[in-house]
């Protein structure tokens, strides 16, 4: 049986992006760990860490120059930068006494495409995926796959104040209750970036055994 395709994504992929950490400045700059507490609450943002360096490039002290507004993100950024090492050729005298400001970005992102043993899933466009930080893929019910059931379930979502899906209801049925139930259950767990808070959308979830056909 061929794998199913869908206009949704599989599971959360959590990424921390470090901006402005040029290889010409740092010879060692391990990315900070994204705090679990921030992940679970959907918190994102950026931190500016002021790094004071020694003549050999090691960071002797790291302080918060600009907070993200989330202490766990600030602490993660400061802890990471304190272990970095600057390229000796990039060190300026003022970095030893006044420090060097380094921006750290924390952003959660959901993958555009993913594959499971029994199914595959993807967003039809990168832009449609970009708004979501967490979007687990709906199951393709085994019974419906046996019956070769296909269709599109339209799910109406209302985002709450933290951009989580506060309400997920069926706007238009695929014609198969089990597919509709799987779509609503999955989309009800989604979370968007904070800028989309309190907005409403209709998400089409395509269940097909023959690959996605653009309409």
Secondary structure, DSSP 8 states (H G I E B T S, - for coil): ----B-SS--SEEEEEE--S--TTTEEE-------HHHHHHT--EEEEEEEEE-TTSBEEEEEEEE--S-HHHHHHHHHHHTT-EE-GGG--HHHHHT-EEEEEEEEEEE-SEEE-SS-EEE-SSHHHHHTEEE-------HHHHHTT--EEEEEEEEE-TTSBEEEEEEEE--S-HHHHHHHHHHHTT-EE-GGGTT-EEEEEEEEBSS-----
